[in-house]
C-alpha cells in the first residue's frame, strides 16, 4: 500500500480531490479529508509526525499530530465520521494481505540475491547450483521455501 493509494481512497469517499487534500485550504470538508489521510498514513504506513508534516507541506510536526488526534476524537463523538473512517479502514485492510505478501516476496528476492542466488521474478525461478542446494539451510532455506510456496520453481545448475 502506498500513500498515494490512501489519498485516492480518501478523496473518493470524502468527495474532494487529491490536490485539495495536499493543498492549504482550511475549509472543514477538505481539512477533515486531509486529517483522515494523515491518520490512515500513520496507522497503516507507520508515518512519523515529521514525515507527515513533510508529505503534507506543513511547517511543524504538531500540525499532523493535531489532525490525527482530531480524527480519533471525532470518531468517538460523530457516528457519521466514524462510519466514513471505518469504511476507509475496511477498504485498506482488504488490500493489506496481498501487499504484505508482495513485500515479503520482494524482501526474499533481495536477500537471496545478496546471498549469491539468482532469482528471476518474472519467470518465478530460483537458480541454485547443486552444491549450494545441498548445503542450503537456515534462513536462506526458509526464504527459498517461502518463494516456493508462492509458486516459484527451483532450477538446479549442475556444473561439470
Secondary structure, DSSP 8 states (H G I E B T S, - for coil): --HHHHHHHHHHHHT--HHHHTS----HHHHHHHHHHHHHHHHHH---HHHHHHHTT-SSHHHHHHHHHHHHHHHHH-HHHHHHHHHHHHHHHHHHHHHHHHHHHHHHHHHHHHTT-EEETTTTEEEEEHHHHHT--HHHHHHHHHHHHTT-EEEEE---
